[in-house]
């Protein structure tokens, strides 16, 4: 877990920028930041966050657009572990209280920040009066000659989990799941895991103590919500 020493000293505006980018979980332009939170990310605040590797800023066109990096997500998740800047006053202190309790609640629920805040199609897609045509369910392949549906890959994941878990809801490393499904196409398996996050009985989370991860764990991670996830739990049906 990140310690206070790992959280850089930030101004209230820099903290606000990290928090808004985290909870929106998407790239935001300065116009959107202004509309959502009443400020823009420019000048020294932007430069420092970019130099620290916390924010990626697209300056190829205006308005500039910003997005959290992987390191930015790590710091945003742990902002509450550091002392709030004095110049932020009661507003920033109150924000840190919210962040601390959010972290505690998500940890209890075993849900990652990225998963909690991720944009769904319903929230991310712009409203339109045009009729929407639903795309057919994707078909994935375990081998070139044997088409396998996404539902079948999910069934394989659930079967592997049952074989590996000591009890329903117990945590299983994705590295072990991938070993059991070595013949399954990597992209197909990743797609199935991302789809399963939306199931009520499924939890897929990152390991908080990244120092404990082996090279095998890192290689087996699945990217969800701008962060690598390493463990799977499936509750009782």
Buried (B, 14 or more C-beta within 10 A) or exposed (E): EBEEEEBEEBBBBBBBBBBBBBBBBBBBBBEBBBEEBEBBBBEEBBEBBBEBEBBBBEEEEEBBBBBBBBEBBBBBBBBBBBEBBEEBEEEBEEBBEEBEEBBEEBEEEBBBBBBBBBEEEEEEEEEEEEEEEEEEEEEBBBEEEEEBBBEBBBEBBBEBBEEBBEEEEBBBBBBBBBEBBEEBBEEBBBBBBBBBBEEEEBBBBBBEEBEEBEEEBEEBBBEBBBBBBBBBBBEEE
